[in-house]
Every structure is written in structure tokens, then in C-alpha cells.
């Protein structure tokens, strides 16, 4: 394995992680705005993550599928951790950043795990499978032909 391939792998992993965290933050904003949990939102977020990852990975396949599934589960974990931090911040009269710092990752992770429901786990699993399937597939030939003509 060459240095270039290792750097490309690290960059793809970092990009997938950042996309997953950004998707989790957007998911949290929508959840807080509507004031109730939205586990079904994992499906469209997984699809969007898969299309984004498939767009920057050189050859779709197993690698893109794993990255998309990983980004989807990262988004689901992150939204649950952020919601736990928001609940702590609201109950303690703190700001969100202060609650994140004070509670720490361990406590937030435990609170997020305790709040998981079957719907959360089921929707996240379906979203991971959808994201992996969408990222695995190669783009349609028609789209490639249009891009080649330009």
C-alpha cells in the first residue's frame, strides 16, 4: 500500500466522519425545532450521506458502502449525545457548550444509550443498510454519459 493510498483512505475516513457529524447536528436542530424525537429521519440522512460519499469516493463499492454506513451510525449517535446535552443544559440552566464540557463524553454516551428506543435502533439499522446499498451502487450510465459530453 502506497503512501498516497493511505492518505486517500485517511482523508475519506475524515470526510465521512465530518459529514456524519454535520448530519447529526442538522438532525438535532430539526428535532429540537419540532420538539419530539424523529428516528425516521435517519433514512433520508443516510441516503444523503450515501450520495455525498459516493460522489467523492473514486470507485463505489465496499469501501464507499462501509463509509456511508459508518457516517450514518455516527450521525445517529451524535444526535442522541447532543440531545442528552441539551436536556442537561435545560435542566441545569447552563449553556450547551458548558453542559458538553461539564458532563463529559462518558456521561453523555450513557444518557444517550439509556434513551435509545427500539424505533431508534430499527430506523438506524435500516438507514445504515440503505446508505450502504446506495453507496455501493455505481452512478447510472446516463449520468456518466451526460458528464462526459460536457
C-alpha positions, 0 to 999 in steps of 0.5 A: 500500500502506497503512501498516497493510498493511505492518505486517500483512505485517511482523508475519506475516513475524515470526510465521512466522519465530518459529514456524519457529524454535520448530519447529526447536528442538522438532525438535532436542530430539526428535532429540537425545532419540532420538539419530539424525537424523529428516528425516521429521519435517519433514512433520508440522512443516510441516503444523503450521506450515501450520495455525498460519499459516493460522489467523492469516493473514486470507485463505489463499492465496499469501501464507499458502502462501509463509509456511508454506513459508518457516517450514518451510525455516527450521525445517529449517535451524535444526535442522541449525545447532543440531545442528552446535552441539551436536556442537561443544559435545560435542566441545569440552566447552563449553556450547551457548550458548558453542559458538553464540557461539564458532563463529559463524553462518558456521561453523555454516551450513557444518557444517550444509550439509556434513551435509545428506543427500539424505533431508534435502533430499527430506523438506524439499522435500516438507514445504515443498510440503505446508505450502504446499498446506495453507496455501493451502487455505481452512478447510472450510465446516463449520468456518466454519459451526460458528464462526459459530453460536457 
